[in-house]
Amino acid sequence: MIVEEQLVELNLGSTEEPIKVLINAMLPSAFQAQIKKGLMEYKDVFAWSHKELRGIPRKLCEHKIELMVNVQLVKQKNIE
């Protein structure tokens, strides 16, 4: 899991209508710039709000995590 301090927020929108994404701050700055450039170039491909998903059935775009019944949850250790 990435700790919040290790993230950089990018605004791909405007001040009035921000489109915020988070990327790993540990990436080299040149690579961060490439990621931002690619996201800016193809930002019209992504749905940034629920309003942009009109006409798409909820079942098609809904994310669901199936959990097993009667299984004890285990906290994963940070590996560094």
mmCIF file of the N, C-alpha and C atoms, coordinates in Angstrom:
data_MODEL
# 
_entry.id   MODEL 
# 
loop_
_atom_site.group_PDB 
_atom_site.id 
_atom_site.type_symbol 
_atom_site.label_atom_id 
_atom_site.label_alt_id 
_atom_site.label_comp_id 
_atom_site.label_asym_id 
_atom_site.label_entity_id 
_atom_site.label_seq_id 
_atom_site.pdbx_PDB_ins_code 
_atom_site.Cartn_x 
_atom_site.Cartn_y 
_atom_site.Cartn_z 
_atom_site.occupancy 
_atom_site.B_iso_or_equiv 
_atom_site.pdbx_formal_charge 
_atom_site.auth_seq_id 
_atom_site.auth_comp_id 
_atom_site.auth_asym_id 
_atom_site.auth_atom_id 
_atom_site.pdbx_PDB_model_num 
ATOM 1   N N  . MET A 1 1  ? 0.836   -1.180  0.000   1.00 0.00 ? 1  MET A N  1 
ATOM 2   C CA . MET A 1 1  ? 0.000   0.000   0.000   1.00 0.00 ? 1  MET A CA 1 
ATOM 3   C C  . MET A 1 1  ? 0.876   1.237   0.000   1.00 0.00 ? 1  MET A C  1 
ATOM 4   N N  . ILE A 1 2  ? 0.549   2.214   -0.829  1.00 0.00 ? 2  ILE A N  1 
ATOM 5   C CA . ILE A 1 2  ? 1.333   3.441   -0.923  1.00 0.00 ? 2  ILE A CA 1 
ATOM 6   C C  . ILE A 1 2  ? 0.864   4.414   0.147   1.00 0.00 ? 2  ILE A C  1 
ATOM 7   N N  . VAL A 1 3  ? 1.798   4.942   0.908   1.00 0.00 ? 3  VAL A N  1 
ATOM 8   C CA . VAL A 1 3  ? 1.484   5.919   1.937   1.00 0.00 ? 3  VAL A CA 1 
ATOM 9   C C  . VAL A 1 3  ? 1.194   7.254   1.260   1.00 0.00 ? 3  VAL A C  1 
ATOM 10  N N  . GLU A 1 4  ? 0.237   8.016   1.802   1.00 0.00 ? 4  GLU A N  1 
ATOM 11  C CA . GLU A 1 4  ? -0.210  9.246   1.165   1.00 0.00 ? 4  GLU A CA 1 
ATOM 12  C C  . GLU A 1 4  ? 0.933   10.231  0.924   1.00 0.00 ? 4  GLU A C  1 
ATOM 13  N N  . GLU A 1 5  ? 1.931   10.273  1.826   1.00 0.00 ? 5  GLU A N  1 
ATOM 14  C CA . GLU A 1 5  ? 3.046   11.210  1.656   1.00 0.00 ? 5  GLU A CA 1 
ATOM 15  C C  . GLU A 1 5  ? 3.880   10.889  0.419   1.00 0.00 ? 5  GLU A C  1 
ATOM 16  N N  . GLN A 1 6  ? 3.752   9.667   -0.110  1.00 0.00 ? 6  GLN A N  1 
ATOM 17  C CA . GLN A 1 6  ? 4.542   9.254   -1.255  1.00 0.00 ? 6  GLN A CA 1 
ATOM 18  C C  . GLN A 1 6  ? 3.790   9.468   -2.570  1.00 0.00 ? 6  GLN A C  1 
ATOM 19  N N  . LEU A 1 7  ? 2.751   10.284  -2.533  1.00 0.00 ? 7  LEU A N  1 
ATOM 20  C CA . LEU A 1 7  ? 1.957   10.534  -3.725  1.00 0.00 ? 7  LEU A CA 1 
ATOM 21  C C  . LEU A 1 7  ? 2.066   11.986  -4.158  1.00 0.00 ? 7  LEU A C  1 
ATOM 22  N N  . VAL A 1 8  ? 1.981   12.196  -5.456  1.00 0.00 ? 8  VAL A N  1 
ATOM 23  C CA . VAL A 1 8  ? 1.956   13.540  -6.030  1.00 0.00 ? 8  VAL A CA 1 
ATOM 24  C C  . VAL A 1 8  ? 0.600   13.699  -6.703  1.00 0.00 ? 8  VAL A C  1 
ATOM 25  N N  . GLU A 1 9  ? -0.066  14.809  -6.429  1.00 0.00 ? 9  GLU A N  1 
ATOM 26  C CA . GLU A 1 9  ? -1.366  15.072  -7.043  1.00 0.00 ? 9  GLU A CA 1 
ATOM 27  C C  . GLU A 1 9  ? -1.168  15.878  -8.318  1.00 0.00 ? 9  GLU A C  1 
ATOM 28  N N  . LEU A 1 10 ? -1.767  15.406  -9.391  1.00 0.00 ? 10 LEU A N  1 
ATOM 29  C CA . LEU A 1 10 ? -1.746  16.120  -10.663 1.00 0.00 ? 10 LEU A CA 1 
ATOM 30  C C  . LEU A 1 10 ? -3.154  16.592  -10.977 1.00 0.00 ? 10 LEU A C  1 
ATOM 31  N N  . ASN A 1 11 ? -3.279  17.815  -11.461 1.00 0.00 ? 11 ASN A N  1 
ATOM 32  C CA . ASN A 1 11 ? -4.573  18.322  -11.903 1.00 0.00 ? 11 ASN A CA 1 
ATOM 33  C C  . ASN A 1 11 ? -4.565  18.337  -13.425 1.00 0.00 ? 11 ASN A C  1 
ATOM 34  N N  . LEU A 1 12 ? -5.352  17.456  -14.022 1.00 0.00 ? 12 LEU A N  1 
ATOM 35  C CA . LEU A 1 12 ? -5.422  17.367  -15.474 1.00 0.00 ? 12 LEU A CA 1 
ATOM 36  C C  . LEU A 1 12 ? -6.506  18.273  -16.047 1.00 0.00 ? 12 LEU A C  1 
ATOM 37  N N  . GLY A 1 13 ? -7.271  18.928  -15.177 1.00 0.00 ? 13 GLY A N  1 
ATOM 38  C CA . GLY A 1 13 ? -8.349  19.810  -15.606 1.00 0.00 ? 13 GLY A CA 1 
ATOM 39  C C  . GLY A 1 13 ? -7.954  21.267  -15.433 1.00 0.00 ? 13 GLY A C  1 
ATOM 40  N N  . SER A 1 14 ? -8.926  22.064  -15.025 1.00 0.00 ? 14 SER A N  1 
ATOM 41  C CA . SER A 1 14 ? -8.691  23.489  -14.794 1.00 0.00 ? 14 SER A CA 1 
ATOM 42  C C  . SER A 1 14 ? -8.891  23.793  -13.313 1.00 0.00 ? 14 SER A C  1 
ATOM 43  N N  . THR A 1 15 ? -8.675  25.034  -12.943 1.00 0.00 ? 15 THR A N  1 
ATOM 44  C CA . THR A 1 15 ? -8.917  25.441  -11.559 1.00 0.00 ? 15 THR A CA 1 
ATOM 45  C C  . THR A 1 15 ? -10.397 25.347  -11.232 1.00 0.00 ? 15 THR A C  1 
ATOM 46  N N  . GLU A 1 16 ? -11.244 25.742  -12.188 1.00 0.00 ? 16 GLU A N  1 
ATOM 47  C CA . GLU A 1 16 ? -12.693 25.706  -11.991 1.00 0.00 ? 16 GLU A CA 1 
ATOM 48  C C  . GLU A 1 16 ? -13.240 24.284  -11.974 1.00 0.00 ? 16 GLU A C  1 
ATOM 49  N N  . GLU A 1 17 ? -12.724 23.424  -12.839 1.00 0.00 ? 17 GLU A N  1 
ATOM 50  C CA . GLU A 1 17 ? -13.161 22.028  -12.933 1.00 0.00 ? 17 GLU A CA 1 
ATOM 51  C C  . GLU A 1 17 ? -11.946 21.102  -12.865 1.00 0.00 ? 17 GLU A C  1 
ATOM 52  N N  . PRO A 1 18 ? -11.442 20.876  -11.654 1.00 0.00 ? 18 PRO A N  1 
ATOM 53  C CA . PRO A 1 18 ? -10.237 20.040  -11.533 1.00 0.00 ? 18 PRO A CA 1 
ATOM 54  C C  . PRO A 1 18 ? -10.503 18.570  -11.835 1.00 0.00 ? 18 PRO A C  1 
ATOM 55  N N  . ILE A 1 19 ? -9.513  17.934  -12.405 1.00 0.00 ? 19 ILE A N  1 
ATOM 56  C CA . ILE A 1 19 ? -9.497  16.483  -12.617 1.00 0.00 ? 19 ILE A CA 1 
ATOM 57  C C  . ILE A 1 19 ? -8.218  16.017  -11.933 1.00 0.00 ? 19 ILE A C  1 
ATOM 58  N N  . LYS A 1 20 ? -8.373  15.473  -10.737 1.00 0.00 ? 20 LYS A N  1 
ATOM 59  C CA . LYS A 1 20 ? -7.209  15.136  -9.925  1.00 0.00 ? 20 LYS A CA 1 
ATOM 60  C C  . LYS A 1 20 ? -6.881  13.655  -10.001 1.00 0.00 ? 20 LYS A C  1 
ATOM 61  N N  . VAL A 1 21 ? -5.589  13.377  -10.191 1.00 0.00 ? 21 VAL A N  1 
ATOM 62  C CA . VAL A 1 21 ? -5.077  12.010  -10.163 1.00 0.00 ? 21 VAL A CA 1 
ATOM 63  C C  . VAL A 1 21 ? -3.855  11.991  -9.254  1.00 0.00 ? 21 VAL A C  1 
ATOM 64  N N  . LEU A 1 22 ? -3.558  10.837  -8.692  1.00 0.00 ? 22 LEU A N  1 
ATOM 65  C CA . LEU A 1 22 ? -2.395  10.673  -7.829  1.00 0.00 ? 22 LEU A CA 1 
ATOM 66  C C  . LEU A 1 22 ? -1.419  9.709   -8.475  1.00 0.00 ? 22 LEU A C  1 
ATOM 67  N N  . ILE A 1 23 ? -0.131  10.075  -8.448  1.00 0.00 ? 23 ILE A N  1 
ATOM 68  C CA . ILE A 1 23 ? 0.910   9.178   -8.948  1.00 0.00 ? 23 ILE A CA 1 
ATOM 69  C C  . ILE A 1 23 ? 1.977   9.044   -7.869  1.00 0.00 ? 23 ILE A C  1 
ATOM 70  N N  . ASN A 1 24 ? 2.780   8.028   -7.977  1.00 0.00 ? 24 ASN A N  1 
ATOM 71  C CA . ASN A 1 24 ? 3.821   7.749   -6.996  1.00 0.00 ? 24 ASN A CA 1 
ATOM 72  C C  . ASN A 1 24 ? 4.906   8.823   -7.045  1.00 0.00 ? 24 ASN A C  1 
ATOM 73  N N  . ALA A 1 25 ? 5.192   9.441   -5.904  1.00 0.00 ? 25 ALA A N  1 
ATOM 74  C CA . ALA A 1 25 ? 6.207   10.495  -5.814  1.00 0.00 ? 25 ALA A CA 1 
ATOM 75  C C  . ALA A 1 25 ? 7.626   9.942   -5.943  1.00 0.00 ? 25 ALA A C  1 
ATOM 76  N N  . MET A 1 26 ? 7.780   8.631   -5.785  1.00 0.00 ? 26 MET A N  1 
ATOM 77  C CA . MET A 1 26 ? 9.105   8.018   -5.853  1.00 0.00 ? 26 MET A CA 1 
ATOM 78  C C  . MET A 1 26 ? 9.575   7.809   -7.292  1.00 0.00 ? 26 MET A C  1 
ATOM 79  N N  . LEU A 1 27 ? 8.685   8.019   -8.251  1.00 0.00 ? 27 LEU A N  1 
ATOM 80  C CA . LEU A 1 27 ? 9.077   7.884   -9.656  1.00 0.00 ? 27 LEU A CA 1 
ATOM 81  C C  . LEU A 1 27 ? 10.005  9.034   -10.035 1.00 0.00 ? 27 LEU A C  1 
ATOM 82  N N  . PRO A 1 28 ? 10.950  8.785   -10.924 1.00 0.00 ? 28 PRO A N  1 
ATOM 83  C CA . PRO A 1 28 ? 11.814  9.881   -11.386 1.00 0.00 ? 28 PRO A CA 1 
ATOM 84  C C  . PRO A 1 28 ? 10.973  11.007  -11.999 1.00 0.00 ? 28 PRO A C  1 
ATOM 85  N N  . SER A 1 29 ? 11.397  12.242  -11.805 1.00 0.00 ? 29 SER A N  1 
ATOM 86  C CA . SER A 1 29 ? 10.611  13.391  -12.262 1.00 0.00 ? 29 SER A CA 1 
ATOM 87  C C  . SER A 1 29 ? 10.364  13.359  -13.773 1.00 0.00 ? 29 SER A C  1 
ATOM 88  N N  . ALA A 1 30 ? 11.329  12.866  -14.540 1.00 0.00 ? 30 ALA A N  1 
ATOM 89  C CA . ALA A 1 30 ? 11.137  12.781  -15.989 1.00 0.00 ? 30 ALA A CA 1 
ATOM 90  C C  . ALA A 1 30 ? 10.006  11.808  -16.323 1.00 0.00 ? 30 ALA A C  1 
ATOM 91  N N  . PHE A 1 31 ? 9.918   10.701  -15.588 1.00 0.00 ? 31 PHE A N  1 
ATOM 92  C CA . PHE A 1 31 ? 8.859   9.721   -15.812 1.00 0.00 ? 31 PHE A CA 1 
ATOM 93  C C  . PHE A 1 31 ? 7.515   10.284  -15.365 1.00 0.00 ? 31 PHE A C  1 
ATOM 94  N N  . GLN A 1 32 ? 7.498   11.021  -14.249 1.00 0.00 ? 32 GLN A N  1 
ATOM 95  C CA . GLN A 1 32 ? 6.274   11.686  -13.794 1.00 0.00 ? 32 GLN A CA 1 
ATOM 96  C C  . GLN A 1 32 ? 5.757   12.632  -14.888 1.00 0.00 ? 32 GLN A C  1 
ATOM 97  N N  . ALA A 1 33 ? 6.671   13.356  -15.523 1.00 0.00 ? 33 ALA A N  1 
ATOM 98  C CA . ALA A 1 33 ? 6.283   14.277  -16.603 1.00 0.00 ? 33 ALA A CA 1 
ATOM 99  C C  . ALA A 1 33 ? 5.697   13.509  -17.786 1.00 0.00 ? 33 ALA A C  1 
ATOM 100 N N  . GLN A 1 34 ? 6.275   12.345  -18.111 1.00 0.00 ? 34 GLN A N  1 
ATOM 101 C CA . GLN A 1 34 ? 5.754   11.514  -19.204 1.00 0.00 ? 34 GLN A CA 1 
ATOM 102 C C  . GLN A 1 34 ? 4.357   11.005  -18.882 1.00 0.00 ? 34 GLN A C  1 
ATOM 103 N N  . ILE A 1 35 ? 4.146   10.594  -17.633 1.00 0.00 ? 35 ILE A N  1 
ATOM 104 C CA . ILE A 1 35 ? 2.828   10.109  -17.216 1.00 0.00 ? 35 ILE A CA 1 
ATOM 105 C C  . ILE A 1 35 ? 1.802   11.228  -17.338 1.00 0.00 ? 35 ILE A C  1 
ATOM 106 N N  . LYS A 1 36 ? 2.153   12.419  -16.832 1.00 0.00 ? 36 LYS A N  1 
ATOM 107 C CA . LYS A 1 36 ? 1.229   13.550  -16.905 1.00 0.00 ? 36 LYS A CA 1 
ATOM 108 C C  . LYS A 1 36 ? 0.915   13.889  -18.364 1.00 0.00 ? 36 LYS A C  1 
ATOM 109 N N  . LYS A 1 37 ? 1.931   13.888  -19.221 1.00 0.00 ? 37 LYS A N  1 
ATOM 110 C CA . LYS A 1 37 ? 1.727   14.196  -20.637 1.00 0.00 ? 37 LYS A CA 1 
ATOM 111 C C  . LYS A 1 37 ? 0.773   13.183  -21.274 1.00 0.00 ? 37 LYS A C  1 
ATOM 112 N N  . GLY A 1 38 ? 0.976   11.895  -20.980 1.00 0.00 ? 38 GLY A N  1 
ATOM 113 C CA . GLY A 1 38 ? 0.111   10.855  -21.533 1.00 0.00 ? 38 GLY A CA 1 
ATOM 114 C C  . GLY A 1 38 ? -1.316  10.972  -21.026 1.00 0.00 ? 38 GLY A C  1 
ATOM 115 N N  . LEU A 1 39 ? -1.481  11.235  -19.734 1.00 0.00 ? 39 LEU A N  1 
ATOM 116 C CA . LEU A 1 39 ? -2.825  11.402  -19.170 1.00 0.00 ? 39 LEU A CA 1 
ATOM 117 C C  . LEU A 1 39 ? -3.522  12.623  -19.756 1.00 0.00 ? 39 LEU A C  1 
ATOM 118 N N  . MET A 1 40 ? -2.773  13.712  -19.944 1.00 0.00 ? 40 MET A N  1 
ATOM 119 C CA . MET A 1 40 ? -3.356  14.926  -20.536 1.00 0.00 ? 40 MET A CA 1 
ATOM 120 C C  . MET A 1 40 ? -3.792  14.653  -21.977 1.00 0.00 ? 40 MET A C  1 
ATOM 121 N N  . GLU A 1 41 ? -2.956  13.937  -22.717 1.00 0.00 ? 41 GLU A N  1 
ATOM 122 C CA . GLU A 1 41 ? -3.242  13.656  -24.128 1.00 0.00 ? 41 GLU A CA 1 
ATOM 123 C C  . GLU A 1 41 ? -4.490  12.780  -24.291 1.00 0.00 ? 41 GLU A C  1 
ATOM 124 N N  . TYR A 1 42 ? -4.686  11.832  -23.373 1.00 0.00 ? 42 TYR A N  1 
ATOM 125 C CA . TYR A 1 42 ? -5.788  10.886  -23.505 1.00 0.00 ? 42 TYR A CA 1 
ATOM 126 C C  . TYR A 1 42 ? -6.859  11.053  -22.424 1.00 0.00 ? 42 TYR A C  1 
ATOM 127 N N  . LYS A 1 43 ? -6.937  12.237  -21.794 1.00 0.00 ? 43 LYS A N  1 
ATOM 128 C CA . LYS A 1 43 ? -7.894  12.418  -20.695 1.00 0.00 ? 43 LYS A CA 1 
ATOM 129 C C  . LYS A 1 43 ? -9.349  12.298  -21.139 1.00 0.00 ? 43 LYS A C  1 
ATOM 130 N N  . ASP A 1 44 ? -9.620  12.497  -22.423 1.00 0.00 ? 44 ASP A N  1 
ATOM 131 C CA . ASP A 1 44 ? -10.995 12.364  -22.915 1.00 0.00 ? 44 ASP A CA 1 
ATOM 132 C C  . ASP A 1 44 ? -11.426 10.899  -23.026 1.00 0.00 ? 44 ASP A C  1 
ATOM 133 N N  . VAL A 1 45 ? -10.512 9.969   -22.849 1.00 0.00 ? 45 VAL A N  1 
ATOM 134 C CA . VAL A 1 45 ? -10.820 8.540   -22.919 1.00 0.00 ? 45 VAL A CA 1 
ATOM 135 C C  . VAL A 1 45 ? -11.449 8.050   -21.605 1.00 0.00 ? 45 VAL A C  1 
ATOM 136 N N  . PHE A 1 46 ? -11.104 8.700   -20.493 1.00 0.00 ? 46 PHE A N  1 
ATOM 137 C CA . PHE A 1 46 ? -11.546 8.280   -19.171 1.00 0.00 ? 46 PHE A CA 1 
ATOM 138 C C  . PHE A 1 46 ? -12.836 8.973   -18.767 1.00 0.00 ? 46 PHE A C  1 
ATOM 139 N N  . ALA A 1 47 ? -13.639 8.298   -17.946 1.00 0.00 ? 47 ALA A N  1 
ATOM 140 C CA . ALA A 1 47 ? -14.813 8.922   -17.324 1.00 0.00 ? 47 ALA A CA 1 
ATOM 141 C C  . ALA A 1 47 ? -14.343 9.459   -15.977 1.00 0.00 ? 47 ALA A C  1 
ATOM 142 N N  . TRP A 1 48 ? -14.428 10.761  -15.800 1.00 0.00 ? 48 TRP A N  1 
ATOM 143 C CA . TRP A 1 48 ? -13.928 11.389  -14.583 1.00 0.00 ? 48 TRP A CA 1 
ATOM 144 C C  . TRP A 1 48 ? -15.031 11.628  -13.562 1.00 0.00 ? 48 TRP A C  1 
ATOM 145 N N  . SER A 1 49 ? -16.274 11.443  -13.951 1.00 0.00 ? 49 SER A N  1 
ATOM 146 C CA . SER A 1 49 ? -17.384 11.606  -13.021 1.00 0.00 ? 49 SER A CA 1 
ATOM 147 C C  . SER A 1 49 ? -18.509 10.654  -13.406 1.00 0.00 ? 49 SER A C  1 
ATOM 148 N N  . HIS A 1 50 ? -19.478 10.513  -12.500 1.00 0.00 ? 50 HIS A N  1 
ATOM 149 C CA . HIS A 1 50 ? -20.626 9.640   -12.779 1.00 0.00 ? 50 HIS A CA 1 
ATOM 150 C C  . HIS A 1 50 ? -21.466 10.192  -13.925 1.00 0.00 ? 50 HIS A C  1 
ATOM 151 N N  . LYS A 1 51 ? -21.469 11.505  -14.091 1.00 0.00 ? 51 LYS A N  1 
ATOM 152 C CA . LYS A 1 51 ? -22.241 12.137  -15.163 1.00 0.00 ? 51 LYS A CA 1 
ATOM 153 C C  . LYS A 1 51 ? -21.795 11.646  -16.539 1.00 0.00 ? 51 LYS A C  1 
ATOM 154 N N  . GLU A 1 52 ? -20.519 11.341  -16.662 1.00 0.00 ? 52 GLU A N  1 
ATOM 155 C CA . GLU A 1 52 ? -19.963 10.909  -17.947 1.00 0.00 ? 52 GLU A CA 1 
ATOM 156 C C  . GLU A 1 52 ? -20.280 9.445   -18.268 1.00 0.00 ? 52 GLU A C  1 
ATOM 157 N N  . LEU A 1 53 ? -20.921 8.749   -17.366 1.00 0.00 ? 53 LEU A N  1 
ATOM 158 C CA . LEU A 1 53 ? -21.235 7.335   -17.566 1.00 0.00 ? 53 LEU A CA 1 
ATOM 159 C C  . LEU A 1 53 ? -22.684 7.104   -17.970 1.00 0.00 ? 53 LEU A C  1 
ATOM 160 N N  . ARG A 1 54 ? -23.382 8.146   -18.379 1.00 0.00 ? 54 ARG A N  1 
ATOM 161 C CA . ARG A 1 54 ? -24.785 7.996   -18.783 1.00 0.00 ? 54 ARG A CA 1 
ATOM 162 C C  . ARG A 1 54 ? -24.920 6.982   -19.916 1.00 0.00 ? 54 ARG A C  1 
ATOM 163 N N  . GLY A 1 55 ? -25.924 6.142   -19.786 1.00 0.00 ? 55 GLY A N  1 
ATOM 164 C CA . GLY A 1 55 ? -26.191 5.160   -20.836 1.00 0.00 ? 55 GLY A CA 1 
ATOM 165 C C  . GLY A 1 55 ? -25.432 3.864   -20.673 1.00 0.00 ? 55 GLY A C  1 
ATOM 166 N N  . ILE A 1 56 ? -24.496 3.811   -19.739 1.00 0.00 ? 56 ILE A N  1 
ATOM 167 C CA . ILE A 1 56 ? -23.735 2.588   -19.512 1.00 0.00 ? 56 ILE A CA 1 
ATOM 168 C C  . ILE A 1 56 ? -24.380 1.855   -18.340 1.00 0.00 ? 56 ILE A C  1 
ATOM 169 N N  . PRO A 1 57 ? -24.785 0.609   -18.515 1.00 0.00 ? 57 PRO A N  1 
ATOM 170 C CA . PRO A 1 57 ? -25.426 -0.128  -17.431 1.00 0.00 ? 57 PRO A CA 1 
ATOM 171 C C  . PRO A 1 57 ? -24.531 -0.226  -16.198 1.00 0.00 ? 57 PRO A C  1 
ATOM 172 N N  . ARG A 1 58 ? -25.119 -0.011  -15.028 1.00 0.00 ? 58 ARG A N  1 
ATOM 173 C CA . ARG A 1 58 ? -24.371 -0.039  -13.773 1.00 0.00 ? 58 ARG A CA 1 
ATOM 174 C C  . ARG A 1 58 ? -23.621 -1.351  -13.593 1.00 0.00 ? 58 ARG A C  1 
ATOM 175 N N  . LYS A 1 59 ? -24.255 -2.445  -13.955 1.00 0.00 ? 59 LYS A N  1 
ATOM 176 C CA . LYS A 1 59 ? -23.641 -3.766  -13.798 1.00 0.00 ? 59 LYS A CA 1 
ATOM 177 C C  . LYS A 1 59 ? -22.348 -3.894  -14.622 1.00 0.00 ? 59 LYS A C  1 
ATOM 178 N N  . LEU A 1 60 ? -22.272 -3.176  -15.725 1.00 0.00 ? 60 LEU A N  1 
ATOM 179 C CA . LEU A 1 60 ? -21.110 -3.238  -16.587 1.00 0.00 ? 60 LEU A CA 1 
ATOM 180 C C  . LEU A 1 60 ? -19.909 -2.507  -15.990 1.00 0.00 ? 60 LEU A C  1 
ATOM 181 N N  . CYS A 1 61 ? -20.144 -1.399  -15.299 1.00 0.00 ? 61 CYS A N  1 
ATOM 182 C CA . CYS A 1 61 ? -19.028 -0.586  -14.811 1.00 0.00 ? 61 CYS A CA 1 
ATOM 183 C C  . CYS A 1 61 ? -18.825 -0.635  -13.302 1.00 0.00 ? 61 CYS A C  1 
ATOM 184 N N  . GLU A 1 62 ? -19.646 -1.403  -12.596 1.00 0.00 ? 62 GLU A N  1 
ATOM 185 C CA . GLU A 1 62 ? -19.543 -1.481  -11.148 1.00 0.00 ? 62 GLU A CA 1 
ATOM 186 C C  . GLU A 1 62 ? -18.430 -2.438  -10.749 1.00 0.00 ? 62 GLU A C  1 
ATOM 187 N N  . HIS A 1 63 ? -17.610 -2.006  -9.792  1.00 0.00 ? 63 HIS A N  1 
ATOM 188 C CA . HIS A 1 63 ? -16.515 -2.839  -9.293  1.00 0.00 ? 63 HIS A CA 1 
ATOM 189 C C  . HIS A 1 63 ? -16.968 -3.518  -8.017  1.00 0.00 ? 63 HIS A C  1 
ATOM 190 N N  . LYS A 1 64 ? -16.778 -4.809  -7.946  1.00 0.00 ? 64 LYS A N  1 
ATOM 191 C CA . LYS A 1 64 ? -17.210 -5.557  -6.779  1.00 0.00 ? 64 LYS A CA 1 
ATOM 192 C C  . LYS A 1 64 ? -16.109 -6.531  -6.375  1.00 0.00 ? 64 LYS A C  1 
ATOM 193 N N  . ILE A 1 65 ? -15.806 -6.550  -5.083  1.00 0.00 ? 65 ILE A N  1 
ATOM 194 C CA . ILE A 1 65 ? -14.800 -7.479  -4.565  1.00 0.00 ? 65 ILE A CA 1 
ATOM 195 C C  . ILE A 1 65 ? -15.533 -8.601  -3.844  1.00 0.00 ? 65 ILE A C  1 
ATOM 196 N N  . GLU A 1 66 ? -15.384 -9.797  -4.360  1.00 0.00 ? 66 GLU A N  1 
ATOM 197 C CA . GLU A 1 66 ? -16.021 -10.968 -3.753  1.00 0.00 ? 66 GLU A CA 1 
ATOM 198 C C  . GLU A 1 66 ? -15.181 -11.420 -2.562  1.00 0.00 ? 66 GLU A C  1 
ATOM 199 N N  . LEU A 1 67 ? -15.800 -11.525 -1.394  1.00 0.00 ? 67 LEU A N  1 
ATOM 200 C CA . LEU A 1 67 ? -15.111 -11.992 -0.195  1.00 0.00 ? 67 LEU A CA 1 
ATOM 201 C C  . LEU A 1 67 ? -15.643 -13.365 0.186   1.00 0.00 ? 67 LEU A C  1 
ATOM 202 N N  . MET A 1 68 ? -14.763 -14.180 0.707   1.00 0.00 ? 68 MET A N  1 
ATOM 203 C CA . MET A 1 68 ? -15.155 -15.507 1.155   1.00 0.00 ? 68 MET A CA 1 
ATOM 204 C C  . MET A 1 68 ? -15.778 -15.397 2.542   1.00 0.00 ? 68 MET A C  1 
ATOM 205 N N  . VAL A 1 69 ? -16.828 -16.138 2.789   1.00 0.00 ? 69 VAL A N  1 
ATOM 206 C CA . VAL A 1 69 ? -17.514 -16.139 4.076   1.00 0.00 ? 69 VAL A CA 1 
ATOM 207 C C  . VAL A 1 69 ? -16.692 -16.942 5.084   1.00 0.00 ? 69 VAL A C  1 
ATOM 208 N N  . ASN A 1 70 ? -16.691 -16.510 6.342   1.00 0.00 ? 70 ASN A N  1 
ATOM 209 C CA . ASN A 1 70 ? -16.021 -17.200 7.450   1.00 0.00 ? 70 ASN A CA 1 
ATOM 210 C C  . ASN A 1 70 ? -14.503 -17.303 7.282   1.00 0.00 ? 70 ASN A C  1 
ATOM 211 N N  . VAL A 1 71 ? -13.885 -16.303 6.656   1.00 0.00 ? 71 VAL A N  1 
ATOM 212 C CA . VAL A 1 71 ? -12.430 -16.282 6.510   1.00 0.00 ? 71 VAL A CA 1 
ATOM 213 C C  . VAL A 1 71 ? -11.904 -15.136 7.364   1.00 0.00 ? 71 VAL A C  1 
ATOM 214 N N  . GLN A 1 72 ? -10.860 -15.418 8.145   1.00 0.00 ? 72 GLN A N  1 
ATOM 215 C CA . GLN A 1 72 ? -10.288 -14.387 9.008   1.00 0.00 ? 72 GLN A CA 1 
ATOM 216 C C  . GLN A 1 72 ? -9.410  -13.465 8.169   1.00 0.00 ? 72 GLN A C  1 
ATOM 217 N N  . LEU A 1 73 ? -9.620  -12.153 8.312   1.00 0.00 ? 73 LEU A N  1 
ATOM 218 C CA . LEU A 1 73 ? -8.824  -11.178 7.572   1.00 0.00 ? 73 LEU A CA 1 
ATOM 219 C C  . LEU A 1 73 ? -7.429  -11.074 8.175   1.00 0.00 ? 73 LEU A C  1 
ATOM 220 N N  . VAL A 1 74 ? -6.421  -10.921 7.322   1.00 0.00 ? 74 VAL A N  1 
ATOM 221 C CA . VAL A 1 74 ? -5.037  -10.835 7.763   1.00 0.00 ? 74 VAL A CA 1 
ATOM 222 C C  . VAL A 1 74 ? -4.465  -9.521  7.265   1.00 0.00 ? 74 VAL A C  1 
ATOM 223 N N  . LYS A 1 75 ? -3.827  -8.775  8.163   1.00 0.00 ? 75 LYS A N  1 
ATOM 224 C CA . LYS A 1 75 ? -3.196  -7.518  7.773   1.00 0.00 ? 75 LYS A CA 1 
ATOM 225 C C  . LYS A 1 75 ? -1.848  -7.822  7.140   1.00 0.00 ? 75 LYS A C  1 
ATOM 226 N N  . GLN A 1 76 ? -1.611  -7.264  5.947   1.00 0.00 ? 76 GLN A N  1 
ATOM 227 C CA . GLN A 1 76 ? -0.361  -7.507  5.236   1.00 0.00 ? 76 GLN A CA 1 
ATOM 228 C C  . GLN A 1 76 ? 0.730   -6.624  5.820   1.00 0.00 ? 76 GLN A C  1 
ATOM 229 N N  . LYS A 1 77 ? 1.922   -7.186  6.022   1.00 0.00 ? 77 LYS A N  1 
ATOM 230 C CA . LYS A 1 77 ? 3.056   -6.417  6.552   1.00 0.00 ? 77 LYS A CA 1 
ATOM 231 C C  . LYS A 1 77 ? 3.666   -5.576  5.445   1.00 0.00 ? 77 LYS A C  1 
ATOM 232 N N  . ASN A 1 78 ? 4.175   -4.395  5.821   1.00 0.00 ? 78 ASN A N  1 
ATOM 233 C CA . ASN A 1 78 ? 4.879   -3.543  4.879   1.00 0.00 ? 78 ASN A CA 1 
ATOM 234 C C  . ASN A 1 78 ? 6.236   -4.154  4.576   1.00 0.00 ? 78 ASN A C  1 
ATOM 235 N N  . ILE A 1 79 ? 6.525   -4.391  3.325   1.00 0.00 ? 79 ILE A N  1 
ATOM 236 C CA . ILE A 1 79 ? 7.810   -5.000  2.935   1.00 0.00 ? 79 ILE A CA 1 
ATOM 237 C C  . ILE A 1 79 ? 8.686   -3.895  2.347   1.00 0.00 ? 79 ILE A C  1 
ATOM 238 N N  . GLU A 1 80 ? 9.754   -3.613  3.042   1.00 0.00 ? 80 GLU A N  1 
ATOM 239 C CA . GLU A 1 80 ? 10.700  -2.582  2.544   1.00 0.00 ? 80 GLU A CA 1 
ATOM 240 C C  . GLU A 1 80 ? 12.103  -2.981  2.803   1.00 0.00 ? 80 GLU A C  1 
# 
